[in-house]
């Protein structure tokens, strides 16, 4: 499976960082749903929340504190 992962500069050099869009695609949900899970706001079913969390772990996603 190919993920839409963008190349970004990181303090230790070039690395691949997953975006919220990558997490949404992997979990099969919208970007808005991923955002609700990250921010713990709005209604998200436990099954969907679990899917999003699994996708974040799989892609080694960590939310940007700036965003």
N, C-alpha and C positions, 0 to 999 in steps of 0.2 A: 504494500500500500504506500502510495506516495503522499507525503504531507506537504502542504504549502508552507514551507519554513524559510524564513528570510535570513540572509546573512547580515549580521550586525556586529559592529565593533564593540568589544567588551574589554575591560581593563587588562585582561591577560592575553589579549589578541583576538583574532577572528574566531567567532564561534556561531553556532546555529541556535537561535532562540525562537521558541514557538510563540505565536501571537494568539490573541483571544479568538481570532477567526479559525486558527488551526485547531484549537480546543473545541470550538463549536462544531466544526466539520467532523472531528474524530468522535464526538459524543452524539452527533446526529441531531443537534439542537440549534437554535438561533444564537447569535452573538448576545442578544438581550438576555436570554436565559442564562448564559454563562456569567454575564455581568451580575444578574440577580443572585446567583450562587456565590460568587466572589464577595459581593457586598452584603450578603445575607438579608436581602430586601425583597419584598413581594412574595407571592406564592410560587413555590417550586415543589413538585411532588418528591417524595423520598427517593423513588426510583430514578427520576431525572437527576436529582442532586448527586446520587451515587454515580451515575454515568458520567456526569461532568467532572466529578472528583477523580474518577478513574482515568479519564482522558488527561486531566492536568498532571497526574502522576506519571502516566505513560510518556507524555511529551516533556516532562520535567519543566512544566510551566510555573512561573512565579509572577504574580501580578506586579505591574510597575507601580511604585509608590508615587510617581509623578503623575500618572494618568488619573 
